[in-house]
Amino acid sequence: MTRTLLRLLTTALLAIAAQPALATEWLDCTSFDFNQRIQLLAGGVDFHQFSAATLYVNGADWSTSPEAQPGQLLDIGQAFWDGKTLLVDLIDPAAQSVLAELRVFATSEGADDVKGGVLRVPGTGAWVVVCTGP
């Protein structure tokens, strides 16, 4: 009985250890004049989940974690990323207004990966952005 229990425990531990690692990496999108920037912390198996964000627009800063990254508080609203199309809305903490919209398209050819799109801040402006990251 003890050997059977030990085998079951060993099998369970090996199954747990075989789970994929959930790494995180920043997706960084910047305008050509470097005055606008949005960063999203992507995670999960395919980097399709977002857990943090920062936004810099013409000297103003926002962040989902002001204690770690300076700025006014914001939250991540809708977020969709299938590896080809990224749609993210950053919202105010009360979820009453959209602070920023990011629309990015990704493609690859051979060893080259390219991501680019538009960052729009309602009432302020819209900019073409180039993105690096997962």
C-alpha positions as CSV (number, residue, x, y, z in Angstrom):
1,M,0.0,0.0,0.0
2,T,2.8,2.4,0.9
3,R,4.5,1.7,-2.5
4,T,1.3,2.3,-4.4
5,L,0.8,5.6,-2.6
6,L,4.4,6.6,-3.3
7,R,3.9,5.8,-7.0
8,L,0.7,7.8,-7.2
9,L,2.4,10.7,-5.4
10,T,5.4,10.6,-7.7
11,T,3.2,10.5,-10.8
12,A,1.2,13.5,-9.6
13,L,4.3,15.5,-8.9
14,L,5.7,14.7,-12.4
15,A,2.4,15.7,-14.0
16,I,2.5,19.0,-12.1
17,A,6.1,19.6,-13.1
18,A,5.3,19.0,-16.8
19,Q,3.0,22.0,-17.0
20,P,4.2,24.8,-19.3
21,A,5.9,27.8,-17.7
22,L,3.8,31.0,-17.8
23,A,6.4,33.6,-18.7
24,T,5.8,37.3,-19.1
25,E,7.2,39.8,-21.5
26,W,6.5,43.5,-22.3
27,L,4.9,44.5,-25.6
28,D,6.2,48.0,-26.3
29,C,4.6,50.3,-28.9
30,T,6.2,53.7,-29.7
31,S,5.4,56.5,-32.0
32,F,8.0,57.8,-34.5
33,D,8.7,60.9,-32.5
34,F,8.9,59.0,-29.2
35,N,6.4,61.3,-27.5
36,Q,3.7,58.5,-27.3
37,R,4.3,55.1,-25.9
38,I,2.2,52.2,-24.6
39,Q,3.5,49.1,-22.9
40,L,1.5,46.0,-22.1
41,L,2.8,43.1,-19.9
42,A,1.8,40.0,-21.8
43,G,1.7,36.5,-20.3
44,G,0.2,33.1,-20.5
45,V,1.3,30.3,-22.7
46,D,1.1,32.3,-26.0
47,F,1.4,35.8,-24.5
48,H,-2.3,36.5,-25.2
49,Q,-3.2,37.7,-21.7
50,F,-2.3,41.2,-20.4
51,S,-1.8,42.0,-16.7
52,A,-0.2,45.4,-16.6
53,A,0.0,48.5,-18.8
54,T,1.7,51.9,-19.0
55,L,0.8,54.8,-21.2
56,Y,3.0,57.9,-22.0
57,V,1.4,60.7,-24.1
58,N,3.1,64.1,-24.6
59,G,4.6,64.1,-21.1
60,A,1.6,62.7,-19.2
61,D,1.9,59.2,-17.6
62,W,-0.6,56.5,-16.7
63,S,-0.1,53.1,-15.2
64,T,-2.0,50.1,-13.9
65,S,0.5,50.1,-11.0
66,P,1.4,53.7,-10.0
67,E,3.4,52.4,-7.0
68,A,5.8,50.5,-9.4
69,Q,5.5,52.7,-12.5
70,P,4.7,56.5,-12.1
71,G,1.5,57.9,-13.4
72,Q,-2.2,58.3,-13.0
73,L,-4.1,55.1,-12.4
74,L,-5.7,53.2,-15.4
75,D,-7.1,49.8,-16.0
76,I,-7.1,47.4,-19.0
77,G,-10.5,47.2,-20.5
78,Q,-11.1,45.0,-23.5
79,A,-8.0,43.1,-24.8
80,F,-7.8,40.7,-27.7
81,W,-4.7,39.2,-29.2
82,D,-4.6,36.3,-31.6
83,G,-1.0,36.6,-32.8
84,K,-2.1,38.6,-35.8
85,T,-4.4,41.3,-34.5
86,L,-4.2,43.2,-31.2
87,L,-7.1,45.3,-29.9
88,V,-6.7,46.9,-26.5
89,D,-8.6,49.6,-24.7
90,L,-7.2,51.3,-21.6
91,I,-9.9,52.7,-19.3
92,D,-10.2,54.9,-16.3
93,P,-10.5,53.1,-12.9
94,A,-14.2,53.6,-12.7
95,A,-14.7,52.1,-16.2
96,Q,-16.5,55.2,-17.4
97,S,-14.3,56.3,-20.3
98,V,-11.7,55.0,-22.7
99,L,-8.3,56.6,-22.1
100,A,-6.5,55.0,-25.0
101,E,-7.1,52.6,-27.9
102,L,-4.4,50.4,-29.4
103,R,-4.9,48.6,-32.7
104,V,-1.9,46.6,-34.0
105,F,-1.4,44.2,-36.8
106,A,1.4,41.6,-36.9
107,T,2.9,39.7,-39.7
108,S,6.1,37.8,-40.5
109,E,8.1,36.8,-43.5
110,G,10.9,34.3,-43.0
111,A,12.8,35.4,-39.9
112,D,11.3,38.9,-39.9
113,D,8.5,39.7,-37.5
114,V,6.7,43.1,-37.8
115,K,4.1,44.7,-35.6
116,G,2.6,48.1,-36.1
117,G,-0.6,50.1,-35.9
118,V,-2.3,53.0,-34.3
119,L,-2.5,54.4,-30.8
120,R,-5.5,56.7,-30.3
121,V,-6.1,58.9,-27.2
122,P,-9.6,60.3,-27.5
123,G,-9.6,64.1,-27.3
124,T,-5.7,64.2,-27.7
125,G,-4.7,62.6,-30.9
126,A,-3.8,59.4,-32.9
127,W,-0.3,58.2,-33.9
128,V,1.2,55.5,-35.9
129,V,3.2,53.1,-33.6
130,V,5.8,50.4,-34.1
131,C,5.8,47.6,-31.6
132,T,8.4,45.2,-30.3
133,G,7.9,42.2,-28.0
134,P,6.0,38.9,-28.0
